[in-house]
Amino acid sequence: MRVLFLLFALLPILEIALLINVGSVIGGWNTVGLVILSAFIGAYFVKREGVSTLQTAQEKMQRNEVPGKELVEGLMLVVAGILLVTPGFITDIFGFLLAMPGSRHFFAAQVGKHMKMRVVAPGMGPGAGFGQGQSPFGQSPFGDRSGENQRGDDIIEGEYTDHTTNDPDKRLK
């Protein structure tokens, strides 16, 4: 909640104050021009880096590799694009940091480490599952069926009727 508060309450106030201060130094129209110029330059960088990241992801998928790093970098490029199009100098700084390859690779590595620590829970290695037919909550996902199939095998008993000979449209063949 603190991050959202900073993002939606304090950041616009800081952006407006900085735009007013810069405008008083270099002029209002020059400030507007600078904001528009930074949006165009940022859009160019995001497009260029996005195409490069997409090509790398496609190459990895053709080699049957998971493009995890490229997905994180692609998400960062989307955020960079949003930040760069948003009027203001603070958002432009963060947007350019995410759009430039060196800093983006660094942030992607940090996000990747954080994601791995969140996804891989302690004690959940290979062979440490929930047991056959059990959910993480300790019970069967199909309810308690005591007396049914207690042998532990995977036999399902049932009957069927072959309707392929009686089908006039031959849909089932």
Secondary structure, DSSP 8 states (H G I E B T S, - for coil): -HHHHIIIIIHHHHHHHHHHHHHHHH-HHHHHHHHHHHHHHHHHHHHHHHHHHHHHHHHHHHTT---HHHHHHHHHHHHHHHHHHSSSHHHHHHHHHHHSHHHHHHHHHHHHHHHHHHHS-TT-STT-S--TT--TTSS-TT---TTSSTT------------SSS-TT-TT-
